[in-house]
């Protein structure tokens, strides 16, 4: 692909913004080109062809100068000698902040392990909350990379395509940029399932050959009906993307021949009143298909999307999907949240339907703020981004918006937590239904409650909304509070004895004050539920006792073989400890990650020998700060867990975390993280635990899924 000339790029901007700062765009173009001089893409093209192409994509959305300039510079801080300060001096603080935001997003590994993925989603939303244009540049960047993905190695193509399908395409859809979502999905589909895509295209060509130009015929039929009613409107037909057809075939388990899954028609009217006139004309001429009508004009989506959707039985009984909207609604439907920044004739376009990005983000993040763990946060994000909505009604006629697949329990919690907690049954359209029933658009839902009813543990698997799951977990946590306090007291006793102290009520009360918790009982409850580490409590009260003694090796100098400016971290996948053979892998922006020599993750880097560093642990006394996971199966009996915790403490090992994996009448399976000095300390602890009659199984955990990618 030939590089877009600077004058051509300026022409693209000037088409919608005659008042553009041409000099600044020229300066950014020249600066970006100079910074990327000598760099090439995998295809062999000069690297700067990519930032220019990203900028051109953003001009299609009629975005402001700052966003276009950011596109030109978006890889400079990461890949060249350019700096934030230099960009701020040359192009202003606004552009520098945007470029810095895109750089930080680029460094997020969004498709990594679940815990990391949740934390990175959290960072993504933080970047969005600063300035949504960062995401617009990142989406345009991903779109161009997907358009040119063929030059990458097959395994990298597959990884990028999966990340695009799982994260970037749904994000574009959630932002209302349907055209981008469809293209991203289809480009990823081409990589992930080329045979299925080719099959769809072949059948589509065959259908056209058999039926003729159906799209043109139906477009004329609709125009004829509108002319009869004297309605001025534009009518467009379009074939759906192969992935869109494939997804509907999978969802509905139906054949390719259903026309509504292949073609879509849009009617663009002058005003809102005409939208409903068009709807009437179409329904008079053709029979509406039940359950396929949605009015997003009276009930807009949170990203500003407004339109009427209907499906009718058209020519020869074939189903035809029609969307009806005004010109301004159409602009928002195409650009989504980006419509807020779009320009026309040199001024910010005033579109009454363009959603305020700040309000949109507030509605999107409202449910995330109370997420108390990584999985819960990820659950919120994926539900909010990936699901379509259904609209149901209360008995009084109020509308409740829920994600697709929601149940009456989700409905109850959407009204009020108290209603959800006390729910004992539900009626849908006046018929009693099980609580796991999946709700559909337009249904009326009545919730039956009873005093004294409490949420059941099985409800977690029934509900789909983050709000309901969080409320149920909170209620269950309160019921388990007494048990958690008892376990927390034992954990605290062991941790305090480990440093020669006692976990008195006064000590716990002081720790609570330092940690911002209401009282010592809350400290114990959080220790027992693994929301707080015992080490955090002891370090809060006795930092001097916890600090390493003078004869211990400085943790930051524990590894030999690094250059003075290099820092290291232990790989979470294999958790190497002093005394084990190790090797370092260099990561851009993350320093050196230290792996055990037998870590399976190392096979990923066999073809990158330049990233390997020969390392070994410093000899001498290391502090007991090296976390190792142990998976235990222990007898479920009174006092057993306490004895195990005491045994670990006697071995001078600190329990930093404890997670119950399974609870059965006869045994517990749990994951215990202990802080150790070295491999000898680990062997001594495991030997002591294996000798304990109440320990049925014991193994050290190593998780390849937790690797740094």
N, C-alpha and C positions, 0 to 999 in steps of 0.2 A: 504494500500500500504506500503510495507516494505521500510524503509529508505535506500537510496543509500549509500553504504560504501564509505569512503574517498578515498580508493584505486581504487574503481570502477570509481569514479568521475575523478580522476587523469588519469586513463586509457582512459576515454572518451576524455579528453583534449589532452593527448599525441598522440592519433590517428592522429590528424591533426597538432599538435604543439609539436614535440619532445623536443623543447628547453624550454618548460614551466617551470616556477618557482614552482616546486613541493612543496618545503618547505613552501612557502608563502601560497599556497592553503591549505596545511595541517594545517597551523597556523590559517587561516581564518575559516576553518571547525571546529577546536577545539574551537576557540573563540566564533563562532556563537552558537555552541552546548551548551557551558557553559552559555552564556547569556540567551538562551531560556529555560534553565533547569527549569522543573516544569510547563512549559506552554503547553497547549494542544489545538488542533484544535477542531472545533465543532464535528468532526467525532470521537473524543476520541484519535486520534493519537498524539504522541509528536509533538509539533509545528515545530520543526526543520526539520521534513520531508518535509515541504513546501519550505523553502529557498533552500534546496538541490535539490528538483525537479525542481525549477526554474533555478538553475545553469545548470542542465542536459539539459534542453530545449535549453539554450543558446549555449551549446556545439554542438548541432545539426546544429547551424549556424556557427560553427567554429570560435567563437569569442575569443578575446584576454583575457589574464589572469585577467586584471583589471575588465572587465565586469563580468567574472565568479565569482571573489571574491566579487564583489558588490552584486551579486545575493545571495551569502551565508550570507551577512551582511545586506541585504536591509531593514529588519524590526528591526534591533537592536536599532537604535537611537529612533525610535518611541515607541517600545514596551518593551525595557529593560533599565537597568541603564547605558548602553553604551552611550558615548558622541562622538561628532564630533572630539574633540581634541584627545581623546584616539585612535580612528580609524586612524586619521592622523599620530599619533606617531607610531602606530604598522604596518600600511599598506600603508602609504604614502598619500600625499595630493590629488593625482588623485583619489584614491579609496574613500577617505573621501568626496570629492566633488560629486562623483557619488552617493554615499549612501545618502548624504544630498539632492541631487536632486530628488531621488526616494521618499524619505520621504515627501518632499514638494508636489510632485505629488499625493501621497497617500492621503494627507489631502485636496486636491481639491475636491469639490463637483460638479463634472462635469454635473450631471443630475439635478441640482437645478433649481431655477427659471431662467427665460430668462436673466435678467440683470446680476445675479450672474454667470450664465453659460457663458455669453460672457466674463466677467472679468476673469473667471477661464480658459477659452480657451486661453485668452491672456497670462495668467501665464504659461499655458502648452507650448505655443510656445516660451515663454522666456526660459523655462527649456530646450526645444529642441535646442534653438539657442546656449546655453552654451555647451551642449554635447549630441548628438543624442542618445548615448548609454543609457542615462537615460530612454528614451522611450522604447528602446529594452528590458531593464530589466522589465519595467512596463508592457509591452505587454506579456512577458513570465510569469510574476506574475499573470496577469489576465487569461492567458490561463490555468495555473495550477488550479487557483481558479474555473474556469468554469468546468474543468474536474472533480473536486471534489465537485461541488455545491450541490449535493444531501443531504449533511448533514445540510444545512441551513434550516431555517423556510421558508415555501412556499412564504410568502410575500417578504422576503429578496431575495429569489431566483429570483422572478419576477423582483425586482428592479435592481439587478445585471445584469440579462439577458438583460433587456431593455437598460441599460447603455452600455453593451457590444455591442448590436446590433446598437445603435445610434452613439457611439463614438469610441470604441476601434477597432471593426472590420473594419469600414471605414478607420480609421487611419492606421491600418496594410496594408490595400489595397493601400492607397495613398503612403505608403512607399515601395510598390512593393512586399510585403511579402504575395503573394496570398494564399499560403498554410495555413498561420496563419489566414488570413481573412476568408477563407472558414471554417476552423475548429471552430473559434470563433462564426461565424454566425450559424453554425449547432448546436453547444452546446447551444447557446441562443434560437434557434428555438425549441430545445427539451423541454425547459422550458416554452416558451411563447405559443407554439401551438403544444403540443404533439400529438393531434389527427391528425392534418394535416401531421405531419412528419411520423407517423405510417402508414397513408394512402399511402403516396408516397412510402415507403419501401415495403408495401404489393403489390402495383401495379408493382413495379420494379421486385419483385420476380416472380410475375405472368408472366410478359413480358419475363423474362429469360426462364421460363419454356416453353413458347409458341414458342420462336424463337431460342432457343438453345444458344450456346456461341457465340453471334454475335460479341462481342469485339475481340475474338480470330480470327474469320473469316475475319473481316475487317483489322485487323493488318496484317494478312498474305497476303491479297489482295494488301495492300500498299507496303509491302516488295517485292512482286512479280514484281510490276511496277518499283520499284527502281532498282531491280536486272537487269531488261531488259535494263535500261539506264546506268548500270554500276556505280550507285551512292552508295557510302558507307554511311550508316546512321543507327541510332537506331530508332526503331518505338515502341511507347508505347501507350497502350489504358488504359483509366480509366473511371470508372463510376463517374458522378458528385455527389456532396453531396446533400442530400435531400433538404436543404434550397435553393441551387442553382437552382434545378429543379423547386421547388415551386415558386421562384421569377420569373423565366422566364414564367411559366404558368400564373402567375398573370399579368405580364407586357404585354404579347402578347395575353392573353385571348385565349389560345389554349390548346388542350388536351394533355394528358400524352404521347400519342403514337408517337409524333414527336421525332425521334431518336436523332436529333442534340441537344436536350435539356437534354439528358440522358447520352450520352457518349462523351468523348473528346479524340482526338488522337494527339500525339506529335511526330514530326520527328526531331531528333537531328543530325545535320550534322557536317562535319569537318570544313567547312569554309562558308563564306557568299555567295560565288558564287554558292555553292551547294544548298543553300536555294532556290534560284530561279530556279535551275534545278529541284529540287523536286517539286516545284510549277507547273512547266511546265508538268512534268510527270503525276501529279495528275489531272491536268485540261485536259490533253489529254485523260486520261482514263475515267474520270467522268465529267459530266456537272456541271459547277460552278453555284451556286445559286446567282442571281443578288443581289447586295446590301449587301452581306455578306463577302466582301473581304476588309481586312485592312492590310496595309503595315507599321508596326511599326519599320521596319529596316531603311527605308529611312526617316521616321518621328517618331523618338523615343519619348516615353512618358518622362515627366520631371523627373521621378524617375529612368531613365536609362533603362526602359523596352524596349526590341527589340524583335520582332517576326513577322512572317507573319501569318495572320489568314485567313482561307478560309473555306467555307462550300460548299460541293458538294453533288449531288444526287448519293448515293452509291447503295448498294444491294437493289433490289426490290423498287427502287425509294426513299428509306429512306435517309433523310439528315444526313450527317456526317460532324462534325466540326473538322478541322485539324489545328494545330499550328506548324509552321516550324521555327527552330532557330538553331544556333550553340551551342556548349557545353558551351562556355563562356557566351553567351546570356542567356542560360538556368540557369546558376548559378545566374546571376543577377535577372532573372525572379523568381527564388525560394527565394532568399535572399533580393532582392530589395536594398534599401539604406544600409542595413547591410553588403552587399558584400564588402563595403569599408574597413571593419575591419576584414574580414575573413582571416584565416591563412591556409597555406598548407605547410607541411613538415617544420614547425618551422619558416617560414617567412611569412610576410604579402603577401597575394596572389595578384599578379599584374593582374588585369582584366581590359582591356581597356574600357569595357562597364560599369564598376562600377561608379556610379555617385558620384561626390564629395559632401559630405553632406552639406558643407558650401554653395555651389552653389545651391543645391536643396532647402535648407532652404531660401536662398535669393529669389529664384523664388516664393516660397510658400508664403513668408511674404510680398513680394513687394506690393501686392494689399491691404494688411491690414493696412499699415502704415498711409494711408490717411483716414481711417475710423474715423468719427467724433463722433459717439455715439455707445452705446453698441449693439443695434439691428443691426446697419450697420456692425459692426465687426463680429458679429455672422453670419450674412448673408454671408459675405465673406468666413468665415471659412467653413461653411457647404457646400457652393457651391464648394469650392476648394477641400474639402475632399470627398464629397459624390457623385459627379457626374462623369460620363464617359465623354469623349471628342468627339466632332465632328470636322472634318477638312473641311473647305470650302476655296474657291479660290476667289481672286480678279480678275477683268477683265484682269489684266496683268499676272495672274498665280501665284501670291504670296499666300502662305498658311496662313490661319488664324485659330488658335486653339480656340475653344469655348466649354463651357460645354454643355452637352446634354440638349435639350429643348431651346437652344438659338434662338433668332429671328434676322431678318435683322437689327433691332435697336442695338442689342448687337454687331453685326458685325461692324456697323458704328462706334460705340464708341471704339471698339477694334482697329480700324485703327487710329482714332484721335478724341479727344473730339469735335473739331470744326465740323468735318463731322457729328458726332452724333447730335449735337445741331441743325444743319441746315437741317437735313434729312426731306424730304417730301414724299419719296416713295422708293421702291426697286424693282429690277428685280432679280428673281432667275432662272438661266438657260434661260435667255432672256424673261421670262414671268413676267409681272407685278403681284405682290402679295401684300396682306395686310401686314402691319408692324408687326402684331402679329403671322405671319407664323412661324412654328417651322422648323429650318434648319436641313438638313440631310447631312451625310457624302458625300463629293465629289461634292457638288453643287457649282456653280459659282454665286457669288452675286455681283450685281452692285447697288450702293447707289446713289439716286438722291437727290440733295440738292437745296435749294433756299435761296437767301440772305434775311435776315429779319425774317426767320423762327426761332421760339424759342421752347424749349421743352414744352410739354403739361403735366399737372399733371397726366393724365391717363397713360403716358408712364412708370411710376414707376411700374405699375402692368403688363406691357407688357414684360419688360426686365427681365433677370434672372441673369446677371453677376453683381458682386459687383461694378466693374468699371463703368458700365453704370448707375446703380442706384445712385452712389455717384455723378457722373457728372450731372445727371438730378436734384438731390436734390440741388446741389450747384447753378445751374441755377435758379431754382425756388426760392431759398433762396434770390438770388440777386434781383429777381423781387419783392419779398415781403419786400425788405430791408426798403423801405420808411415806410411801415406800422409797421415794427418791431421797427424802430427808434422812431416813435411816441409813441408806447406802452412802449418802454424802457424809454423814457423821463418821462412818468407818474410814472413808477415803481421807477425810481431813485428819483423823487421828494418826493414820499411817504417815501422811505427808509431814505433819508437825513433828512426830517422833523421829523422822528421818533427819531432821536438823536439830534434834535435842530440845524441842519445845512441846508445849501442850495446847491442844485445840480447845481452849476454854471459851465459855460464852462471851466473855469480854473481848478475847482475841478475835472471835468471829464477828462480833458487833463492830469492832474497829475496822476489820477487813471490809465489811459491808459498806461502811462509810467511805473508805478509800476507793472502793469499786463502784460507788454510786448506786448501791442496792439498798432496799428499805431496811433489812435487818439480817441478823446472823442466820435465821432460819431459811431465808431466801438464798443465802450463800450455799447452805447445805443442799437445798433442793436443786440448785443449778449444778452443783458438783455431782449429785446422784443422777441427773438426767444428761450428763456429759456436755452441758452447755458452758461449763466453766472448768478450767483445769485446776487441780489442787496446787500445782506449781505456781499458778498465777496468784493464788491466795497467799502462799508462804512468801513469795517474792515481794508482794505488796507490803507485808508486815516486817520482813527481815531481809532487806536487800543485801545488807553486809554479810549476813550468814551464807546467803546463797552464792555470793560472788566467789570466783575461783581463788584458791589459795596461791601464794606466790610460787610454790614449787610445781604448779600445774602449767601445762602448755597453753599458751594463748590460743583460743579457738580460731582466731583469724589467721594464725600462722601454723595451723595443724598439718597442712599438706606441703610437701617439698616438691619443687619442680615447676612452680609458677614464676613468671616474671613479676617484678615489684608492683606493676600497675594492675596485675590481674587479681580478681577476687574469685572465690569459688562458693558453690553450694552443693550439698549432697543430693544426689538424684532421688526423687521420691519413689521411683519404681523399684530400686534395689536397696536403698537405705544402707550404704556401706558404713562400716564402723572401723575405727583404728585397729590395725592388726590384719585387716583383710587386704588382699591385692587390689589395686585400684588403677583406673585410667581416667583421663580428663577429656571431655569433648567441648570444644569452644562453640559458643552461641553468640550471634550478634546481639549486642545490647543486654546480654544476661551473664557475661563473664564466662567462667568455666564450670561445667556441671561434672561432678565426680561420680563415676559409676564403679560398681564392683566389676572385676575383670570377667566374671561369668554372667553378667547381666544380659538377658536375651535382647534387650533394646539395642545393644551395641551393633547388632547385625544390620541395623538400618544405615549405619555410617561406614560400612565396609568399603564403599566406593568413594569415600571422602577422607583419605588418609591425612590430608593437610589439617583436619580439625582435631586429630588425636594428639594428646600430650601424655608423655610417660610421667606418672606421679607415684609417690609413696608417702605413707603417713610418717609424721615426726615421731621418733622414739621418745619414750618418757611417759609421765603420768598425764593422761588427758582428763578433763573434767567430765562428769556424767551428764552430758547434754545431747548425746547422739540418740535420737528417737528411733526405736525399732518396734515394728508391729508383731505381736504374738497372738495367734488364734488358739483359744482354749475351749475345750468342752469339759464342763465341771458338773458334779452332782448337784441337783436342786434340793438342798436341804438347809435347815436353819444353821447359820453361822459359817457355812462353807465359803461363801464369797469373802467374808471378813477374814477368814484364815488365809485365803489366797493372797489378799491384799497385804496382810501382815507378813506373810512369807516373802513377798516381793520387797517390802520395806526392809526386812531383815537382811536382804542381800544388797542393801544400799542402792536400790534402784527406785527411781521415782516414777509413779504412774502419772503420765501426762494426759491420758485420755482413755475412756472406756466406752465401748459401744456394744449393746446387746444385739447379736445377729439373729438369735432364735431363742424362744422360751418354750420349753415343754414341761409337762408335769414331772419328768424324771431328771432333766438336765437343762443346763444353759449352754448356749454357744455364744462366746463373746470375743471381741477384738480388743486387746489391751495394748496401748502404746506406752512403752517404758523408756526412760532416759538412761543410757548406759555410758560407761567409760570407753570400753573397747571390746574386741571379740572375746577375750578371756572372761570379762564381766558377763557377756551374753551367755557363754557356755555354762558358767557357774549358775546363773539364774535358771536356765532351762533345765539343768541337771536337778536343781532343788525342786522345781515344779514337777518334773517327771517322776520324782520320788514320792510325791504326795498322792495318797490313796484316792482323794476326791477328784484328781485330774485324770480324765479318761483319754483325752487327746491333746497334743500340743504341737504346734508348728510355727515357724517363723514365716510371716507373710511377705511376699514380694509380688508387686502388681505391675505388670507391663503396661496396663492401661493408664497408670499414673506417670508415664514418662513425659519428659519435656520434649515438645515437638518443635 
